[in-house]
């Protein structure tokens, strides 16, 4: 019966394929990278990949960023195994190549249509597969199972909302989860949701979140000092990071109120998707404010109200250079983003009410007095002003966050143990 469900699923994807291509072309209007190497998404690789190694799939920038320490360890521990890494987005591809370059083979992951998946696997012929977080694709997993390729779902998370969606296709989901050799869940809640959807309890281990094991550049301090000089060394500075449509207006409203109390304050605004920067810049100038873009490579003037981060791969340095951080994706029902990056560099963090995708981390941060969760723009303004006016308080909250990150490192080591057991 589960084969019937997978066939119907595959038929649906075949019918939707023209829409997939149109969507790529539409997205390429703002991000030209989406129109490049489209053939790879159907299993036609532009150059022959190394075979019989490890295939790691990390969908986008955030997953790639979290996977980088793991990828570096794999390259060190298993130098005899070629490493093929796939992403879905150009931002993920760019971050991967900036960090690891020619040490890995990169291509885009195939769409989950059977012939594209078979073509991809026939060229890569991986001996092992590692999929990051929540990429559950029935045909990819079925083909790996059929070809006796072990598959690990690493740093696995499953929100209540996602679990509810998968439950609507219970038979297909249960069969698909059965194709995983091992599921390394972030939390007991994630593990329980996988079990409720049909995963085998014996195949699940709780490893905690690999994002606690983020690696910092040893030179992060001097890099932050250079950026701070660019912004204005003696100005109060808060950063709103990884924002989405519908959040920038709220952030700019908050900044306007903050300026009425601390008129010298600079807002560093870094959207999740930099292709939206042109539109965001228009929102800023419509308020009569001067804005400086990172791509301009010029210092902020005294009357610059907003610095717009239109670059990739610098967010951790921006955090280290700021005084206070707001993590986006949380002021709208998106689910939040990673609070651990500002914590790792000792910067106090603020998040909004919508943190479904980072519920446990948010709870841990708030409980450790390393972050504050706000429910309105008014609360956001109050917290930012209070922290910007009180350096000792900022330092204490930032230290709490840094210590929390240090205490919870270790997921990477657990994950490497699982990988080692699969490879041996």
N, C-alpha and C positions, 0 to 999 in steps of 0.2 A: 504493500500500500504506500509506503513512504517513497518508492520509486515513482509512483503516479504523481504524488505531490511535487516531487522534484522536476518531473517532466512538464507539469503545468507551469511551474515556476520558470523553467527554462524557456518555454513557449512565450511566456509573458515578456521575458527579457529580449527574445528575438524580435518581437513586435515593437518593443520600445527602442531598439537600437538606433533607428533614425533620429529619435528624440535625444538620445545620448550625444550623438554627433552634433546636432543643432545646439545643444546645451554647451558643449565645449566651445563651439564657435561664438556663441553669445557671451560666454565668460571671457573669451579671448579679447573681446572689445576693450575691457579694462586691464586684463592680464594676458598679454600676447603669448605667454608661455603655453597657454592651453591649446593653441593651434599648432604647436610644434609636436612632432613625434606622435601624432595621433595613431599611426599604424601600430605602435607598441601596445596600445590599449586593446588591440585585437590579436596580440600574440605575434606580430611581425616585428621582430627585433632588428634594429638598424645595424648591429654588429654582433658577431657570435659571442655569447656569454661563456664564462668559464663553467664547466660542468662538474657534477658530483661533489658539490660543496654545500654550503648553508644558504638557504634563501630566507631573508628577513623582510617582512612587509610592515612598513610604518606609514600610515596613510598620509599624514600632513606634517606641517612644521612642528606642532606640539609633540606628536608621537616621535618624530625624528629626534627632537631635542632630548626627550626622555630616554631614547634608545641609544644615544651616542656613547655613554659610558659602557653599556653592554656591548656595543659593536667594537669598541676599542679593546675590551677584554677578550672577545672572541678572536679578534685578529692576533692578539698576543698568545692566547692559549692554544689556538688551533691554526697555526700558520700554514699547515698542510692543506687546509680546506678553503677553497675559494669562497668569497663572500659576495653574494648577489643581494642587493637591497632594492626593493621597489617602493615607490610612493604613488599617491594618487594626484597630488597637487604639485604645481611648479614650485611653490614656496618650500615644500618638503624636499624636493629635489635640490633646490638651491642651497638649503641649509646643509644637506648631506654632503654635497660636493665641496662646499666651502670648508667643511670640517675634516672630511676624510679623503676627498679627492680621488686619486687613482688607486687608493688602497682597496676600494670596493668597486664592483660593477653596478651601475645604476640603470634602471629602466622603469617605465611606468608599469604598474600592475595591470594585468588583463581584466577586461570586463568579465563578469561571471557567466558568460555564455559558454556552453560546453566546448565548441570547436576552438574558441580563443584560448581557453584554459589548457586544452590538450596541446595546442600548438606551442604555447609558452612552456609547458612542462617538458615537451619533447626537446626543446632547445636548451633549457637550463638543466634538466635532469638532476634536480637537487637530491641530495642524500638526506637532508633534514630541513624542516621548515619551521620558522618561528614567526608568529603573527602577533603584533602588538595590540593590546588593549581590547577593542570590541569589534574586530572585523570578522564577522561570521558569514562566510559565503558558501552556500551549499555545493555548488559545482566544483569550486577549488578544493574544498575539503573532501568531497566524494572522490575526485580524481586522485588526490594524494593517498587516500585510503585504498583505492583500487590498485594503485601502483606501489603499495606498501611503504610509503614515505611517512616517517613519524612527524607529527605536527604538534607543536607546543603553542598554546595561547598564553602569551606572557604579559604580565602586569595587567591581568584581565579585570575589567570593571564592567558592571551592568547596573545602570540606574533603574529605579522602579518604573520609570516611564518607558525605558527601552524594553524591560522585561515584559511589561504589559503589551507592547507591540508585538514582540516575538511570540507571546502566548496566543495571539490570534491565529498563528500558523503552527500550532502545537506539534502536529505530527511531523512536519518538515523540520521544525526547530530541534525536536528531540533526536531525530535521525542525524541531523547535521552535527549536533554537539557530540554525538557518539563517535564521530570520526576524529575527534581530537585525541591524541595519545595522552596528553596531560594538559590541565588547565591550572595555571598559576594565578590564583585570584589575589586581588589587593587586600580585601577584607572578608570577614566572615559573612557580612551581608551580601557581598557580591557572590561568594561561594554558594550561599543558600539560594539565591535567585537562579543560579545556573542549575542547581539540583532540582529546583521546582520546575524548571523547563525541560528536565529530562536527562541532564548530565549525570554520569556515573560518579557517585561520591568517592569511590576509590581512585578516580583519576584527577581529583582536585586537591591542590595544596594551597595553603594561604602563605604568601610570601611577603605581604605588605607592599608598599608602593615604591617602585624603583625611582620615582621622582625625588625621594629623599636623598638618593645617592647622586644627585647632580654634582658635576665636577666644575670647580671654579678655576679660572685662569689664575696662576700664581701672581700675575701682574695686575689683577683686577683693581687694586687700590690706586695705582698710578694712572690706570686708564680712566677710572672714575674721576680722579682729580683733574685730568685734562678736559674731560667733558664738562665738569663743574665750572671750570674756568671759561669755557665757551658759553655757558648759560648765564654766568654772573655769580662769582664766588660768595658774595655777601647777601644774595637774595634768598628769601624763603622759597622753596621749590617743592611742588607736589606733582606726582606723575599719575596719570590715568592710563593704564596699560591694557592692551587687548580688548579695546572697546568695539562694540558692534553698532549697527544702525539703530537709532532710537536711544542710544546712550550718550552720544556726544552732546546732544542738546541739553540733557540733564547735567552733564559735567560742566558745560559752559555756563549754565544757570548758576551752578554752585560756585564756579570761579568768579562770576560777577559779584556774588555776595561776599566771597572771601576778599576780593579786592577792596570792598568798601571798608573792611577792617584792617587789612594788610595790603596797602596799595602797591607795594613793590613785589608782590608774589608773582612767580612765573609758573604757569601750568605747562607741563610736558605731556603732550597728548600723543599716544601711540596706538593707532587702530590695529585690530587683529589682522585686517586685510589692507595692505598698503595701497591697493588700487583705488581705495575709497578716499585717498588723501586730497584729491582735487576738490571733491564735494565738501569734505570737512573744512578745507581751507576757506571755501566760500561761506560756510556757516560762521567761521571766525571773523572774517573781514566784514560780514554783514552787521556785526556788532560794533564796527568801528575800531577794531583792535588790530594792531600790528602782529603779524605772525612770521616766524622764521622757520624754514624747512631745513631738516638735517641735510638734505641733498644740496643745499646752497653752500654748505661748508663755511658759513660765516658766523661770527659771534652774535649773540643776541644783543640788540640795542637796549638802552635803558628803558625805552618805552615799549619793548616787545612784551606782549601779554601771554603769548602762547608759542611754544616750540613744538613743531609738528614732526614726529618721528616717521619719516617716509623711507626708512632703510630697513634692511633685514639683518638679523643676527646680533643686534646690539642691545637688546632689551635688558639683559642682566647687568650690563655696564650702566645703562640708564638708571636702573634701580639703585645701584651702588652710589650713583652721583646725586640722587634725590634725597629729600628729607622724609617724605611720606608717600606711600603708594596706595592707589585704589586699583583693584583688580576688576577688569571689565567682564562682560558676559554675565554679570550678576545683578545689574540694575533692570534688566529685562529677563523674561523667562527663557534664557538660553542655557543656563546651568552652571555658569561660572567658569573660571580658569584657575591656573595653578598659583596658589598663595605661597608656595615654598620658595620661589625664586627671590622675592624681596626678603623673606625671612633668612635665607642662606647668607645674604650680605648685610644682615642686621638692620633692615629698614622696616619700621612698623607698617602694617598692612590693614587696609579697609576692604571689605567686600559688601555687596548688596544682599538682598534677601534671597535671590535665586541662585542656589549653589548645589542643585541636584547632582551634578556630575562630580562634585568635590565635597560631598557632605561630611565625610569622616575627617578629612584634612581640615576643613573649616571648623568643625567641632573641637578638634585637637588644638588648633591655633587659638581659638577664642578661650578655651579652658586654660591654656597656658599663659593667657594675657599677652599673646603675641600678635593678636589681630582683633579688630572690632567689626561686628556686622551691623550695618545700618539698614533702615527700612524706608528712608525718604531722603530727598535732597537736603532738607533742613537738617537732618541728623548728620549727613555727610559734611555739610558746612561746619557744623559745631565741632565735629571731631577733628577735621583738618585744621581749623583755626587753633583749637586747643593744643594740638600736637606741634604746630609750627611755632607757637608761642612758648613752648616748654621743652627745651632741649634735653633736660634730664629725664623727663617722661619719655620722650622719643627714644633716647638711648636705652632706657630700661626695657621698653617694649621690644625694641629691635634686638636687644641681647636675648630676651626670652625666646624670640623666634629662631635666632641662630642656634641656641642651645637645643631647642626642640628638634631642629633638623639634624643636629649632630647625634642626639640620642636615638633617633629612629633610622639611622643608616643601617644597612644590612640586607635589604631586599635584593640587591644586586648579587651578593654572595649566595643567597638561597637560590636565586634564579640560575646562577652558573652551576650550582650543584645538580639541579634538575637537568640542565642541558648536558652536563657531563654524563649523567646516568643514561640519557637517550643515545648519546654518541658511543658510549662504551657498550 
